[in-house]
Amino acid sequence: MKRKFDVIIIGAGLSGLLSAALLSKHGKTVCLLEKNSETGGAIQPFTRKGESLDTGMNFIGAAEKGQI
């Protein structure tokens, strides 16, 4: 079965998920590919050496005008 998509997004992290949502909201057919078993990229918790770590949301940039 052949399928055609307007857009193919590689990576279902926050940016990929948001891009897919916005594009589909505007009528585009989207194929979202993710290599891991869960989506979310760096915002999902993970375990290392028996310790569970919740990375939480990372934000780079200013929240308000005039901030660094």
Secondary structure, 3 states (H helix, E strand, C coil): CCCCCCEEEECCEHHHHHHHHHHHHCCCCEEEECCCCCCEHHHCCEEECCEEECCCCCCCCCCCCCCC
